[in-house]
Amino acid sequence: MAERRASVFEVEHEIDAETIRKAQRAVASRSRDALECKDLLSILGILHITPARE
């Protein structure tokens, strides 16, 4: 099985949950459809990151 590579956001712990959520929402609001949104979030490395509640 292929190893999952850590995203930039997981490696750089300086980015907080609010920033990740804002990035996810910005991509979602500007995507043409769900597939494009998924692809862009994947490219950014924030597709499967669920921001922790603070």
CORKAZI-V524129 format. One record per pair of residues at least 24 apart in sequence whose ideal C-beta (glycine too) atoms are under 7 Angstrom apart, sorted by the first residue. I is the first residue (numbers start at 0). J is the second residue. D is the distance in Angstrom with one decimal. If there is no record, write none. Layout:
i=I j=J d=D
i=I j=J d=D
This chain:
i=6 j=44 d=2.6
i=6 j=45 d=6.4
i=6 j=48 d=6.8
i=7 j=44 d=5.2
i=8 j=44 d=5.8
i=8 j=45 d=5.6
i=8 j=48 d=5.9
i=16 j=50 d=3.3
i=16 j=51 d=5.2
i=16 j=53 d=6.0
i=19 j=45 d=5.8
i=19 j=48 d=5.7
i=19 j=50 d=4.8
i=20 j=50 d=4.8
